[in-house]
Each structure stands twice: as C-alpha cells, then as structure tokens.
Amino acid sequence: MKIGELSKKTGVAASAIRYYEKMELLVPRRGDNGYREYPIEAVELLNLISQAKDLGLSLNEIKTVAKVLATNNPNGKLRKQLEDKMLELDNQIKVIRKFQKNIRNLLDSNCPL
C-alpha cells in the first residue's frame, strides 16, 4: 500500500511515517516507479509504535525493542530495559492515582472552587 493509504488506516501523518522510515522502524519496498510500498503488517507496526509512544517509550527505545523482536532472539539487555520501563510506568500510575485521590477529596469536601 502507498504511504497515503497507510496514513489513513493508522491516523499517523505521512511525515511521521517517513521519519519512522528514516529511524529504520519501517522499511518499505520501492516500486519500479520509486514509490514506497508498505506491507499490510505496517498497519499493525504503526499502531504498536503509537501505543508505545503513548506509554512513554522513546523512539530509540521502540527501535531497540523492534530490532530485537525482529531477530526473534530477545536478550537480557532488552528484558532489563523493559523491566525498567515497567517500573517507571508503575511509578507514574502511583502518582496519577494519588493525584486523582487528592482531587476526589477536594471535590468531596465541597470546597468552593
């Protein structure tokens, strides 16, 4: 599929798709006309990239994970990075829950806002 169709299917801007290609997260084929041609799996990969970014992973972290997963040979370094990210996410969740509790207490106290 062409970049425009991929962009429509995923909601990811064509410029971002080109950037991901530059970062080597996506590797499209080139047709005889020179146009990028993406496989259907690119939709799932872009959705995964978007989710990972939403969860706070950097593009470099995503690239590392993608490369290791592509080799089907996960190593201890990747596992450590993912465990560290899980701890970071757990801490963020704790902070958000505490903030949520404080807001709830404020609302429950009938505090004039």
MODELLER restraints for C-alpha pairs under 7 A, 6 or more apart:
rsr = mdl.restraints
at = mdl.atoms
rsr.add(forms.Gaussian(group=physical.xy_distance, feature=features.Distance(at['CA:1:A'], at['CA:37:A']), mean=5.20, stdev=0.5))
rsr.add(forms.Gaussian(group=physical.xy_distance, feature=features.Distance(at['CA:1:A'], at['CA:38:A']), mean=5.03, stdev=0.5))
rsr.add(forms.Gaussian(group=physical.xy_distance, feature=features.Distance(at['CA:1:A'], at['CA:39:A']), mean=6.34, stdev=0.5))
rsr.add(forms.Gaussian(group=physical.xy_distance, feature=features.Distance(at['CA:2:A'], at['CA:36:A']), mean=6.09, stdev=0.5))
rsr.add(forms.Gaussian(group=physical.xy_distance, feature=features.Distance(at['CA:2:A'], at['CA:37:A']), mean=5.15, stdev=0.5))
rsr.add(forms.Gaussian(group=physical.xy_distance, feature=features.Distance(at['CA:2:A'], at['CA:38:A']), mean=6.25, stdev=0.5))
rsr.add(forms.Gaussian(group=physical.xy_distance, feature=features.Distance(at['CA:3:A'], at['CA:14:A']), mean=6.25, stdev=0.5))
rsr.add(forms.Gaussian(group=physical.xy_distance, feature=features.Distance(at['CA:3:A'], at['CA:36:A']), mean=6.65, stdev=0.5))
rsr.add(forms.Gaussian(group=physical.xy_distance, feature=features.Distance(at['CA:4:A'], at['CA:14:A']), mean=6.53, stdev=0.5))
rsr.add(forms.Gaussian(group=physical.xy_distance, feature=features.Distance(at['CA:6:A'], at['CA:43:A']), mean=6.62, stdev=0.5))
rsr.add(forms.Gaussian(group=physical.xy_distance, feature=features.Distance(at['CA:7:A'], at['CA:13:A']), mean=5.58, stdev=0.5))
rsr.add(forms.Gaussian(group=physical.xy_distance, feature=features.Distance(at['CA:7:A'], at['CA:14:A']), mean=5.66, stdev=0.5))
rsr.add(forms.Gaussian(group=physical.xy_distance, feature=features.Distance(at['CA:10:A'], at['CA:43:A']), mean=6.20, stdev=0.5))
rsr.add(forms.Gaussian(group=physical.xy_distance, feature=features.Distance(at['CA:10:A'], at['CA:46:A']), mean=6.88, stdev=0.5))
rsr.add(forms.Gaussian(group=physical.xy_distance, feature=features.Distance(at['CA:10:A'], at['CA:47:A']), mean=6.62, stdev=0.5))
rsr.add(forms.Gaussian(group=physical.xy_distance, feature=features.Distance(at['CA:20:A'], at['CA:26:A']), mean=5.89, stdev=0.5))
rsr.add(forms.Gaussian(group=physical.xy_distance, feature=features.Distance(at['CA:21:A'], at['CA:27:A']), mean=5.89, stdev=0.5))
rsr.add(forms.Gaussian(group=physical.xy_distance, feature=features.Distance(at['CA:25:A'], at['CA:63:A']), mean=5.95, stdev=0.5))
rsr.add(forms.Gaussian(group=physical.xy_distance, feature=features.Distance(at['CA:28:A'], at['CA:36:A']), mean=5.72, stdev=0.5))
rsr.add(forms.Gaussian(group=physical.xy_distance, feature=features.Distance(at['CA:28:A'], at['CA:37:A']), mean=5.46, stdev=0.5))
rsr.add(forms.Gaussian(group=physical.xy_distance, feature=features.Distance(at['CA:28:A'], at['CA:38:A']), mean=4.94, stdev=0.5))
rsr.add(forms.Gaussian(group=physical.xy_distance, feature=features.Distance(at['CA:29:A'], at['CA:36:A']), mean=5.81, stdev=0.5))
rsr.add(forms.Gaussian(group=physical.xy_distance, feature=features.Distance(at['CA:29:A'], at['CA:37:A']), mean=5.13, stdev=0.5))
rsr.add(forms.Gaussian(group=physical.xy_distance, feature=features.Distance(at['CA:29:A'], at['CA:38:A']), mean=6.51, stdev=0.5))
rsr.add(forms.Gaussian(group=physical.xy_distance, feature=features.Distance(at['CA:30:A'], at['CA:36:A']), mean=4.80, stdev=0.5))
rsr.add(forms.Gaussian(group=physical.xy_distance, feature=features.Distance(at['CA:30:A'], at['CA:37:A']), mean=5.81, stdev=0.5))
rsr.add(forms.Gaussian(group=physical.xy_distance, feature=features.Distance(at['CA:31:A'], at['CA:37:A']), mean=6.51, stdev=0.5))
rsr.add(forms.Gaussian(group=physical.xy_distance, feature=features.Distance(at['CA:49:A'], at['CA:62:A']), mean=6.98, stdev=0.5))
rsr.add(forms.Gaussian(group=physical.xy_distance, feature=features.Distance(at['CA:65:A'], at['CA:78:A']), mean=6.71, stdev=0.5))
rsr.add(forms.Gaussian(group=physical.xy_distance, feature=features.Distance(at['CA:68:A'], at['CA:74:A']), mean=5.56, stdev=0.5))
